[in-house]
Amino acid sequence: MVDVSGTASSEHYSITARPNSSLTPAGALCVVAIISLLTLVLATAFTLIGAWPVLVFAFIELYAVYCCFNQYLRHAWDYEQLTIDGDKVKVVQHALGHEMQVELNSRLANVVMECDADGSCRRLSLVSHGREIEFGRHMSGDERMILGKQLIPRFNGFMTSTSS
């Protein structure tokens, strides 16, 4: 999911990219609870009719479900934010509870896009003073291409490399 805010002016522009997720953390916990309840009810029923080894596999299944949803919930709050305010460009990347902030001068920064022959952008980054900051890992290739085309006029120059 991509949120764009700001105006069309060159003074302020902000974009936030989050992983595309249709399941909220509360919804994920509800799904885990339902799966756990159903698994335990079925495992208990099989245990009562004498098929007690089913319990072992039920607990292995519940552990696997827990691991999957734990990984999902760890990344539920990840985001990337790019903000342009006059001459300042601020890139914030938040992943797994760690936040990285980089500030660049918009007059010295360049947009770098690595694109496929079909027009999809594999990689979008900002380069300034020998530093390269990748942006858009939560976006599709088409969204990165659109964003790159929006960013190019806001910076002093740009570079595009195309690979197939």
C-alpha positions in Angstrom: 0.0 0.0 0.0 1.4 3.4 -0.9 0.3 6.7 0.7 1.1 9.9 -1.1 0.7 13.2 0.7 1.7 16.8 0.0 1.1 19.1 -2.9 2.3 19.3 -6.4 4.7 22.0 -5.5 8.4 21.4 -5.2 8.5 22.5 -1.6 6.8 19.6 0.1 6.3 16.0 -1.0 5.9 12.9 1.1 5.3 9.2 0.3 4.9 6.3 2.6 5.1 2.7 1.4 3.9 -0.2 3.5 3.6 -3.9 2.8 0.4 -4.8 1.1 -1.6 -6.6 3.8 -5.3 -7.3 4.0 -5.0 -8.9 7.4 -4.7 -6.7 10.5 -2.7 -7.8 13.5 -5.9 -8.2 15.5 -7.4 -10.3 12.6 -4.2 -12.4 12.5 -4.6 -13.2 16.2 -8.3 -14.1 15.6 -7.3 -16.5 12.8 -4.7 -18.1 15.0 -7.2 -18.6 17.8 -9.8 -20.2 15.4 -7.2 -22.5 13.9 -5.9 -23.5 17.3 -9.4 -24.2 18.7 -10.4 -26.3 15.7 -7.2 -28.3 15.8 -7.4 -29.0 19.5 -11.1 -30.0 19.3 -10.4 -32.4 16.5 -7.2 -33.8 18.2 -9.2 -34.3 21.4 -12.0 -36.1 19.6 -9.4 -38.5 17.9 -7.7 -39.0 21.2 -11.0 -40.0 22.9 -11.6 -42.7 20.2 -8.0 -44.1 20.8 -6.0 -42.3 18.1 -3.7 -40.5 20.6 -0.8 -40.0 18.1 -2.9 -37.4 16.4 -2.1 -35.1 19.4 1.6 -35.0 18.5 0.9 -33.9 14.9 -1.7 -31.4 16.2 0.9 -29.7 18.4 3.4 -29.7 15.5 0.8 -28.0 13.3 0.0 -25.4 16.0 3.7 -24.7 16.3 4.0 -24.2 12.5 1.0 -21.9 12.5 2.4 -19.9 15.4 5.8 -19.5 13.6 4.1 -18.3 10.4 1.9 -15.8 12.1 4.7 -14.6 14.3 6.8 -13.8 11.2 3.8 -12.0 9.7 3.2 -9.9 12.9 6.9 -9.0 13.1 6.7 -7.3 9.7 3.2 -5.9 10.1 4.5 -2.4 11.1 7.3 -2.1 8.5 7.3 1.0 6.3 9.4 3.3 4.2 8.9 7.1 4.0 10.4 9.6 1.7 9.9 13.3 2.5 11.1 16.2 0.5 11.0 19.6 2.2 12.7 22.3 0.1 16.4 21.3 -0.1 16.1 18.4 2.4 15.3 14.8 1.5 14.6 12.5 4.4 14.4 8.8 4.0 13.1 6.7 6.9 13.1 2.9 6.7 11.4 1.0 9.6 11.8 -2.8 9.6 11.5 -5.2 12.5 11.4 -2.4 15.0 14.6 -0.8 13.8 14.5 2.6 12.2 17.1 4.0 9.8 17.0 7.7 8.9 19.0 9.4 6.2 19.0 13.0 5.2 20.3 14.2 1.8 20.4 17.5 0.0 17.9 17.4 -2.9 20.1 19.5 -5.1 23.0 17.0 -4.9 20.9 13.8 -5.0 20.2 11.7 -8.1 17.4 9.2 -8.8 18.7 5.8 -10.0 16.2 3.4 -11.6 17.1 -0.1 -12.8 14.4 -1.2 -15.2 13.6 -4.3 -17.2 13.0 -4.2 -20.9 9.2 -4.5 -20.3 9.2 -1.1 -18.4 9.0 -2.5 -14.9 11.4 -1.0 -12.4 13.3 -3.6 -10.4 15.1 -1.1 -8.2 14.7 2.6 -7.2 17.3 4.5 -5.2 18.7 7.9 -4.3 22.4 8.5 -4.7 24.3 11.4 -3.1 27.9 11.8 -2.0 28.7 8.1 -2.8 25.8 6.8 -0.7 23.0 4.9 -2.2 19.7 4.6 -0.4 17.2 2.1 -1.9 13.6 2.9 -1.7 10.4 1.1 -2.6 10.9 -2.5 -1.5 7.2 -2.6 -0.5 6.1 -1.4 -3.9 5.5 -3.3 -7.2 7.8 -2.6 -10.2 5.1 -0.4 -11.8 4.7 1.6 -8.6 8.5 2.1 -8.4 8.5 3.3 -12.0 5.7 5.8 -11.4 7.4 7.1 -8.3 10.7 7.4 -10.1 9.1 9.5 -12.8 7.6 11.7 -10.1 10.9 12.1 -8.3 13.1 12.9 -11.3 11.9 16.5 -11.8 12.3 17.2 -8.0 16.0 16.4 -8.1 19.0 18.0 -9.9 19.6 15.1 -12.2 19.0 11.5 -12.8 20.5 8.3 -14.1 18.6 5.3 -15.5 20.2 1.9 -16.3 18.2 -0.6 -18.2 18.7 -4.4 -18.0 16.8 -7.3 -19.4 
